[in-house]
Amino acid sequence: MTQLTGIALLGAGRMAKVHAAAIRQAGGQIVTVYDPVSAAADAMAAETGAAVASSAAAAIGHPEVTAVVIATSSDTHVELIIAAVNAGKPVLCEKPIASSLTEARRCIEIIGSEAAQQVFLGFNRRFDRGHASVRQAVQAGEIGRLEQLTLTSRDPFPPPLEYIPRSGGLFRDMMIHDFDMARGIVGKEFVSITAHGSSIIDPEIGRLGDVDTASVTLLAEDGTLVTILNSRRCSYGFDQRIEAFGSQGMVMSDNPRQSGFTRYTPEAPGCAAPILEFFMERYGPSYIEEMRLFLECARSGTPMPVNALDGLKAALLAEAATASLKLGKTLHLTGLDQEFPHA
């Protein structure tokens, strides 16, 4: 690309580094960076050649900034989205849209549904080649009527314990990707949800009010069944699979391997190379494609392919799953204005 887009990068932590690399590879330019931890902001600025802003407002208002990328903690997303939209600048926000359904609704109410379509929500897994191919095959009718969809997401190790209280919980933080993928593939509204979960990997996660092992079953309005499996620990790598089963066949997005190497010995007949270790190895290209699409939409003014309204709908499913787990029962889903009781 020859036309650069000046980016304000809000955040300088792990996900900000992922987005910074994607911005460079997608043809954008980081003009300024802000993070409340000044040492992190300084390090990011030194790496990218950007200026350090004194505040998020200063970064968004920089005269050379034409778009904003938000990669801060979830509890700051709403205010930063509102500030960027009020400044008239396209914004890509890392998932989730907010740390709670209440905050997600407030965000949409303030910016409006039209502006919400110009907020790119960072559900990068939509742009993974394997996952996208499953969605395209289902929507093209290649497997007939979709009957069952299974999404598996297992991390190689749990996050630091200090992250758990501010994460919003597994359903809002980790499974949010799977809720979005399920919506995109099924293409129908869901009418009920059942969640189960436990803290069997690290009991301390349970004491902090979260789970580390979970399953959710969703029933779509046309009868399609969706099963989502999440685990905070996987001994063999970063397990990321989608299986779509239909009346005329099945399609699957499997785990890529570290190489094409396969060993054939008496002890290991047909033993393939290990799967990839974590999210950057597995999903690195999808972050670049996500950023490329964001910059393209920002330059052309066209609607974002996944937006804040999608973020709200995924947040509703996460809230419903949280309530289902706490109440120990299946919940019927009635729409975006639904309120959920909590035990």
C-alpha positions in Angstrom: 0.0 0.0 0.0 1.3 3.5 -0.8 -1.2 5.5 1.2 -0.3 5.5 4.9 -2.8 5.9 7.7 -1.6 7.8 10.8 -2.5 5.7 13.8 -2.9 6.6 17.5 -2.1 3.4 19.4 -3.7 3.3 22.8 -1.9 0.8 25.0 1.6 -0.6 25.0 1.2 -4.0 26.6 1.2 -7.5 25.0 -1.8 -6.9 22.7 -0.6 -3.5 21.7 2.6 -5.0 20.5 0.7 -7.5 18.4 -1.3 -4.7 16.8 1.8 -2.5 16.4 3.4 -5.3 14.3 0.2 -5.7 12.3 -0.1 -2.0 11.6 3.4 -1.9 10.1 2.8 -5.0 8.0 -0.6 -3.8 6.8 0.8 -0.4 5.6 -0.1 1.9 8.5 2.1 4.2 10.5 2.0 4.7 14.3 2.1 8.4 14.9 1.6 8.5 18.6 1.2 6.1 21.5 -0.3 6.4 24.9 -0.1 4.1 27.9 -0.6 5.0 31.6 2.6 3.1 32.3 5.1 5.6 31.0 8.0 3.1 30.7 5.8 0.9 28.5 4.8 3.8 26.3 8.4 5.0 26.0 9.5 1.5 24.9 6.8 1.2 22.3 7.6 4.7 21.0 11.3 3.8 20.7 10.4 0.6 18.8 7.9 2.2 16.4 9.3 5.7 16.0 6.1 7.2 17.3 5.7 10.2 19.7 4.6 9.6 23.3 1.3 11.3 24.1 0.6 12.7 27.5 -3.0 11.3 27.6 -5.4 9.2 25.5 -7.2 12.4 24.5 -3.9 14.0 23.3 -3.2 10.9 21.2 -6.7 10.8 19.7 -6.5 14.5 18.9 -3.1 14.5 17.3 -3.3 16.4 14.0 -1.6 13.6 12.0 -3.8 10.8 13.5 -6.6 9.6 11.1 -7.5 6.4 12.9 -7.3 4.9 16.4 -6.3 1.4 17.6 -7.4 0.6 21.2 -5.3 -2.2 22.9 -5.8 -1.3 26.6 -7.5 -3.2 29.4 -11.1 -4.2 28.8 -12.4 -1.8 31.5 -11.2 1.2 29.5 -12.5 0.3 26.1 -15.9 2.1 26.3 -14.6 5.5 27.2 -11.9 5.3 24.6 -14.3 4.2 21.8 -16.6 7.1 22.7 -13.7 9.6 22.6 -12.5 8.3 19.2 -16.0 8.4 17.7 -16.6 11.9 19.1 -13.3 12.9 17.4 -14.7 11.6 14.1 -11.9 9.0 13.7 -12.3 5.3 12.7 -11.4 3.0 15.5 -10.3 -0.6 15.9 -10.8 -1.9 19.4 -9.4 -5.1 20.8 -12.1 -7.5 22.1 -14.2 -7.4 24.2 -16.1 -4.2 23.5 -16.5 -3.8 27.3 -16.0 -5.7 30.5 -19.8 -6.1 31.1 -23.0 -6.2 29.1 -24.2 -3.0 30.8 -21.1 -1.1 29.6 -21.4 -2.5 26.1 -25.0 -1.3 25.9 -24.0 2.1 27.3 -21.3 2.4 24.6 -23.8 1.7 21.7 -26.4 4.0 23.3 -23.9 6.9 23.4 -22.3 6.5 20.0 -25.4 5.3 18.1 -25.9 2.3 15.9 -24.7 4.1 12.8 -21.4 5.1 14.3 -21.1 1.6 15.9 -20.8 0.2 12.4 -17.6 2.2 12.0 -16.0 0.7 15.1 -14.0 -2.4 14.1 -14.2 -5.0 16.9 -11.0 -7.0 17.1 -12.4 -10.5 16.6 -9.4 -11.5 14.6 -10.3 -15.2 14.4 -12.9 -14.4 11.7 -9.9 -13.7 9.5 -8.0 -16.9 10.1 -7.9 -18.8 6.8 -9.1 -22.1 8.1 -11.9 -20.6 10.2 -13.0 -18.3 7.4 -13.1 -21.3 5.0 -15.5 -23.2 7.4 -17.8 -20.2 7.5 -17.7 -19.8 3.7 -18.3 -23.5 3.1 -21.3 -23.6 5.5 -22.8 -20.4 4.0 -22.3 -21.8 0.5 -24.3 -24.9 1.4 -21.4 -27.3 0.8 -22.4 -29.5 3.7 -26.1 -29.2 3.2 -28.1 -28.0 6.2 -25.8 -27.2 9.2 -26.8 -29.4 12.1 -24.0 -29.3 14.6 -21.1 -26.9 15.2 -18.3 -27.5 17.6 -15.7 -24.9 18.6 -12.7 -25.9 20.7 -10.4 -23.3 22.3 -7.7 -24.4 24.8 -4.8 -22.2 25.9 -1.5 -23.9 26.7 -1.4 -22.4 30.2 -3.5 -20.2 32.4 -3.1 -16.4 32.6 -1.4 -14.8 35.6 -3.6 -14.9 38.6 -3.6 -11.1 38.9 -5.2 -10.9 35.5 -8.3 -13.0 36.5 -10.2 -10.3 38.6 -9.9 -7.7 35.8 -10.6 -10.1 32.9 -14.3 -10.1 33.3 -14.3 -13.9 33.5 -13.6 -16.7 31.1 -16.9 -16.3 29.2 -16.4 -12.5 28.6 -12.6 -12.7 28.0 -11.8 -16.0 26.4 -15.0 -17.6 25.0 -16.1 -14.3 23.6 -14.1 -15.2 20.4 -16.1 -18.4 20.1 -19.4 -16.7 20.6 -18.6 -14.4 17.8 -17.4 -17.2 15.5 -20.6 -19.2 16.3 -22.7 -16.2 15.3 -20.8 -15.7 12.1 -21.0 -19.3 11.0 -24.5 -20.2 12.0 -26.0 -17.0 10.7 -29.1 -17.4 12.9 -30.2 -16.0 16.3 -29.8 -18.3 19.3 -32.8 -19.1 21.5 -31.2 -20.8 24.5 -27.9 -21.2 26.3 -26.6 -23.7 28.8 -23.2 -23.2 30.5 -21.1 -25.5 32.7 -17.8 -24.7 34.3 -15.3 -25.5 37.0 -11.9 -24.6 38.3 -10.0 -27.9 38.2 -6.8 -26.6 36.7 -6.0 -24.1 39.4 -8.4 -23.9 42.4 -7.1 -20.4 43.0 -8.9 -19.3 39.9 -12.1 -20.5 41.4 -11.4 -18.6 44.6 -11.1 -15.5 42.5 -14.6 -16.1 41.2 -13.8 -17.6 37.8 -13.6 -20.9 36.0 -10.8 -22.4 34.0 -12.7 -25.2 32.3 -16.0 -24.6 30.6 -18.6 -25.8 28.0 -21.5 -24.0 26.5 -24.4 -25.3 24.4 -26.3 -22.9 22.2 -29.6 -23.7 20.4 -30.3 -21.7 17.3 -33.7 -20.7 16.1 -33.6 -23.3 13.3 -32.6 -26.1 15.6 -28.8 -26.1 15.0 -26.8 -27.1 18.0 -23.5 -25.4 18.9 -21.1 -26.7 21.4 -18.2 -24.6 22.7 -15.3 -26.1 24.7 -12.8 -23.9 26.5 -9.8 -24.7 28.8 -7.2 -22.5 30.3 -4.6 -25.3 30.0 -3.6 -27.7 27.2 -0.5 -29.9 27.6 0.0 -30.3 23.9 -0.1 -26.7 22.7 -2.7 -24.1 21.6 -5.7 -26.2 20.6 -8.0 -24.3 18.2 -10.5 -26.3 16.1 -13.8 -25.8 14.5 -16.0 -28.6 13.1 -19.2 -28.0 11.2 -21.4 -31.1 10.6 -24.3 -31.0 8.1 -26.8 -33.2 6.3 -24.4 -33.7 3.4 -20.9 -33.7 5.0 -18.5 -32.0 7.4 -15.9 -29.3 7.2 -13.2 -28.6 9.7 -10.6 -26.0 10.6 -7.8 -28.0 12.2 -4.7 -27.2 14.2 -1.8 -26.1 12.0 1.5 -28.0 12.7 4.9 -26.4 13.5 6.1 -28.0 10.3 5.2 -30.6 7.7 7.5 -33.1 9.3 6.1 -36.6 10.1 8.0 -39.5 11.7 7.4 -43.1 10.8 9.1 -45.5 13.2 7.9 -48.6 15.1 7.5 -46.3 18.2 5.8 -43.5 16.4 4.1 -44.6 13.2 2.9 -41.5 11.4 3.6 -39.1 14.2 3.2 -35.5 12.9 5.0 -32.4 14.2 3.5 -30.7 17.3 0.8 -28.1 16.9 1.6 -24.4 17.3 2.3 -23.2 20.8 0.3 -20.0 21.4 -1.9 -17.4 19.8 0.7 -15.4 17.9 2.1 -18.4 16.1 -1.5 -19.6 15.4 -3.3 -16.4 14.6 -0.5 -14.0 13.6 -1.6 -13.8 10.0 -5.2 -13.1 11.0 -4.1 -10.0 12.9 -2.4 -8.7 9.8 -5.5 -9.4 7.7 -7.7 -7.8 10.3 -5.6 -4.6 10.3 -5.4 -4.5 6.5 -9.2 -4.6 6.3 -9.5 -1.9 9.1 -7.1 0.4 7.3 -8.9 -0.2 4.0 -12.3 0.6 5.5 -10.9 3.6 7.4 -9.5 5.1 4.2 -12.6 4.4 2.1 -15.3 5.1 4.8 -17.0 1.7 4.1 -18.6 -0.2 7.0 -16.4 -2.4 9.1 -16.8 -6.2 8.4 -17.1 -6.8 12.2 -18.3 -4.0 14.3 -19.4 -2.8 17.7 -22.9 -4.2 17.3 -21.3 -7.6 16.8 -19.3 -6.9 20.0 -22.6 -6.2 21.8 -24.2 -9.4 20.6 -21.2 -11.5 21.7 -21.2 -9.7 25.1 -24.9 -10.7 25.5 -24.0 -14.3 25.0 -21.1 -14.1 27.4 -23.4 -12.5 30.0 -26.0 -15.2 29.4 -23.4 -17.9 29.9 -22.3 -16.4 33.1 -25.8 -16.2 34.4 -26.6 -19.8 33.3 -23.5 -21.1 35.1 -24.4 -19.2 38.3 -28.0 -20.3 38.2 -27.3 -23.8 37.1 -29.9 -23.9 34.4 -30.7 -23.3 30.7 -31.7 -19.7 29.9 -34.0 -18.8 27.0 -32.7 -15.8 25.0 -35.2 -13.1 24.0 -33.1 -10.3 22.5 -30.5 -7.5 23.1 -32.6 -5.9 25.8 -32.8 -9.0 27.9 -31.8 -8.7 31.5 -30.2 -11.7 33.3 -30.7 -12.8 36.9 -27.7 -13.7 38.9 -27.6 -16.2 41.7 
